[in-house]
């Protein structure tokens, strides 16, 4: 089994702000990242993901808890321990390219080695290798202002791998790139990981980006860990409504449970053809992916097409269900016209309690931090 490379034990970070008062940015984070793993932390603004990464890097000290790197404690509230960033043997790449405009490509990449007083021949060898692996060979004397955004991000990558770190911390490193280049850089990141064997901790709000490169993902909300699992399990078995809505498109239907049957709110005469889970509350939220709902002529809940939208890879329909509307996505071969009668059938929906409205208010408050 792979060795634990990074470990957070009961890590908490509190801030005091003038406008919002006390804020628990990271609330009792517990997780392990294994050697050679690509582990993503994702969630909306204010969920604590960047704060967690900064504490691992040593740019922020924790309020409570302990952080270990390769079994060595680097932050501990109990023993009042704090190891500075330069002594943590980490590579870092951030959203801003963070290249020095007054230094050419070679000097940008060589900078961390010069800080460590590595000898000249070793610097030249390691910089040449880093530039070769990031497709920057031949640009050693060029200045960043003469390069594209993608090339500037490669400088940051080369500078982070030149020290041969065991762990790479990536904070939204691709968000400033255009979509096509962003996709290319995802593959380049994974290829660099394969060549150098480092562990990646990747912070992002982009679900598709995280799912494309991660072995495991942590989804956070309002400073708390919601779920840690593989991308496939997180998508197919989200633990709560927030995770369901954050990972991929979702459609939610409020239902009333009566006599073992589920009725859409606003229509207590026509039950839905779904098995009701044991112990369900009187009011529940039924969650589905829009492309997992079957649209047909008969055999389910009878309704009609309210809106039809043709998209490049699917057709999207909006249908009324009780006093709510539901989004359904189908392949182009399934065709209904606006206003046409249809039926809706749910395939293995997930069930969640009715969400507390205060949760959404707190989520919006944290985005102001």
N, C-alpha and C positions, 0 to 999 in steps of 0.2 A: 504493500500500500504506500502511496506517495506521502512524503513527509509534510507536516504542517509548516507553511512558510510564513504566514501572517495570522495572528490570532488576536481577537478583541474579546475581552472579558468584562462584561458589565460596564461598558464605556458610556459615559454620560457627559454631555457638554451643555452648560447653561450660559446664557448671555443675559446681560441687563441692558435694555435699550431705553432711551428717553421717551419714545413715543408708545412703545408696546409693553414696557415693564419687563418682568422676568420671562424669558423664553427658554424652554428646554429644546435646543436644536437637535440634539441626539440623545435619545432616551433608552438607556440600557441595551446597547448594541452588543450582541454575542454572536460571533461567527468565526469560522476558520477558512483560510484559503490555502490550497495545497500546492506543492511544488509543481511548476509547469502548467498550472491551471489558468484559464482566462475566466475571471470572476467579475461580473458587472454589478454595479450598484446603480439602480435607477429609480426614478420617481419624479413627481412634479417639483416645481420651484418651492423651496422652503421645507423639503422633506428631510433634509439633513445629510444628503449624499456627499456634497462637496465638503462640508464640515468634517465628516467622517474621514474622507481622504486626506484632508489637511492635518488631521490628528495623526494618521498613520505616517504622513510625511514628516511630521514634527513642526509644521508651521503654526499649529494651534496646540496648546496643551489641554489635556482633558480635565474635567472637573472631578470625575470619579472613574474608577476602573483601572484596567491594565491593558497595555498593548505589547505584544511579543513579535519579534522578527526572528525567524529560524530558532525559536526557543529562547531567545535572549530578550529580557524585558527592556523596553526603550521608553515607556511611559508608565508611571504607576502613582496613583494618588495615595496609596497605602504607605509606600516607602519614600514618597516625595522624590521620585526619580524622573528625570527628563533628559533624554539624549538628543542633542541638536541634529537638524536635518543632515548636515554634512557627514555625520558619523553613522548614518543609518543604511548606507550602501543601497540607495534607491535611485532609479532613473525616473524622471518626471517630464511629462509633456502636457501642456495646458491649452485651453481654448485659444488664447492669444498666442501667436507664434513665438513670442518672447525671444526673438533673435536680436543681437546687437547690430544696429544699422552701421556703426562706425567700424565694425570688424568684418573682414571677408569671410567666406564660407569656411575656409581652413581654420581661421582663428576662432570663429564661433564654436566649431566642433572641438577644437583643442583646449578651449578654456577650462573645463573641469580637470583636465589632466595637468595643466599648468598650475592650477590651484594646489594640486596634490604633489607638485614638484617632481613629476615624472621626467625622466631624461629625454633629450631631444630626439634621439633615434627611435625610442619607444613611442613617443608622441606621433612621429611621422608614420610609423607602422600602423598604429591603432586608428589614427584618423583616416588613413588611406583605406583601411578595412571597413570602417564605418561608412565612409562615403560610397564605397563600392556596393555595399549592401542596401544603400538608400538611393541608388541611381544618381549620385551627385559627382561621380568621378569626372574630372575635366573642368569643374566649376570652382576649384579651390580658391582662386584669386578674385572671383566675382563677389560683388557686394549684394546683400539681400534685396536692396531696392530695385535691382535689375532682374529679379527673379519673380516667378509667379507665386501665388499663394500656396499651391501644392508643393513647390520646391522649397519655400520657406518652412513649411511644416516638416518637410524631410530633413531640413537642417536641424530642427528641434529634435527629431527622432534620432538622427545621427549623433547629436551631442549627448543624448540620454543613453545610447547603447555603447558609447566609446569607453565608458568606465566599467563595462561588463557587469552591470548590476544584476542582482538576483531577482529583484522585483521592479516592475515598471508600473508607475502610477500615471494613469491617463485621465485627465479631467476635460471632458467634452473636446477632445483633440481635433475632431473632424468637422465640428459644427460651422466653422467659418469657410468651409470649402463648398463648391457647387456640388449638386447631387451626384453627377457622374464621377467626379474626382473623389468624392467621399466614398463611393462604392469601391473604387479602385484601391484607395488607401486602406480599406478594411482588410482586403486580401493581402496587401503588403504588410500590414501589422501582424497578421497570423503567420505569414511566411518568415518575418523577422523573429517571431517567437519560436518557430520551429528551428531556425538556424542557431539561435543563441541560447535557447532553453530557459529563458526567464519566465517568471510568473507575471501575469497581467492583472491589475485591478483597474477596471474601466468604469468611469462615472459618466452617465449620460441620461438625458430625458427621452432619447430616441429609442423606442421599443424595438423597431425593426433592426436598428444598428446593433443593439445589445443581443438580440436573438440570433443575428447572423454570425457573431464571433464568439459567443460565450459558451463555456462548458456548464457553468451554473450562474444564476442571477439572484440578486437580492432586490426585492421590491420594497421600498420604504414609503411611508406616508406620515406626515406630521411628526417627524422625528422618531417614529417607531418602525421596527421591522415587521412587515406584513407577512412575507413568505420568502423562503429560500428554496430553490429547486432548479431542475434543468429547464431550459426554454420550453421544451415540449410539454412538460408537466405543468408549468406555470400557465401556459396557454389553455391547455385542456382541462386542468383541475384547479382553477383559481380558488383560493381559500375564502375570499369574500368579494363583495360587490365592487370594492375599489380596485382590487387586482384584476377582476374581470374587465372592468371598464378601461383600465390603463393599458392592458395588453391586447391590442387588436380591437376591432369594431365590436360593439356590444349593443344589444337591445334589451330593455328591461320592461317588464309588465307587472304592475301591481295587481295581485289577485286576492280574492276573499275565499277562505276555506270554510266550507259548510257541508256537513254530513259526508265527509270524506271525499269531497269533490272540490275542484278549483274553478272559481268563476272570475272572469276579468272584472275589475272594478268598473261599475257602471252598467253591468249586465248580469244580473243574478238569475236569469232564466236559462241561459245557455252555457253549460259547463264546458271546460276545455278537456280534450281527450288526452290527459296526462295522469300518471300515477302520482298521488300526493305523498310526500315523505312522512314517515311516522314522526309524531311530536311536532308537526308544523303549527305555527302560530295561526291565529285567526286571519291575520293579514301577512302576506309574504311577498317577496319580489322574485319573479321567475326570470331568469337570465338565459339568453341564447346568443349565439353568433348569428348575424343576419343571413349568412350563407348556409346555416344549418337548419333553417326553417323551411319546411316544404310548402310550396304554393301549388295548389291544384284546383280542379273543377269541383271536386266533392271529397268527402271523407274526413273532414275536420271542422274547425270552427268556421261558420259561414259568414262571409263579409264581402267587400268589393274593393276594387282598386281605386284609391283616392288620388294617387300620383304615380306616374311612371317616368323613369329617367333612364335613358340609354347611355351606358358608359362603355369604354373601350373593351373591357374584359368581362363585363357582366351587365345585367339589367337590374335596376334598383326600383323597388316598389314600396309605397307607403300605403298601409291598409288600416282602417279603424278597427279596434278591438275594445268593445265597451266604450268607455269615455276616454280612451287613450288611442294613440297611433303606434304602429309597429313598422320598423324598417325590415324589408326582406330582400335578399339578393339572390338572383338565380342566373344560371347560364343563359346565353342568348336563345338557345333552342326552346326555352320555356317562355311563351309570349302571351301576355294579357294586355288588353286595351284599357285605357283610363275609363273608369265607370263600370267595367265588366265585373260580374259576380265571380267569386272565387272562394276557395277554402284554405285555411291555414292549419298546418299540423306541426307540432313541436317535437323535435327529436332529442331526447335526453337533455332537457333543460336543467340548469342548476338553480338551487333554491337558496335565497338569502333573506335574513330578517329585514324589515323596513329600516332603511338607513336613517340614523339620527340627523336631523337637519343642522344641528350644531356642528357636526363634523365638517360640513362644507364651509360654514362660516369661519371655523378655525383654519381650514386649509387656505382660504383666501387671505386671512390675516397674516399667516406665515409667509406668504409670497411678498409681503411688504418689507420683510426683515432684510 
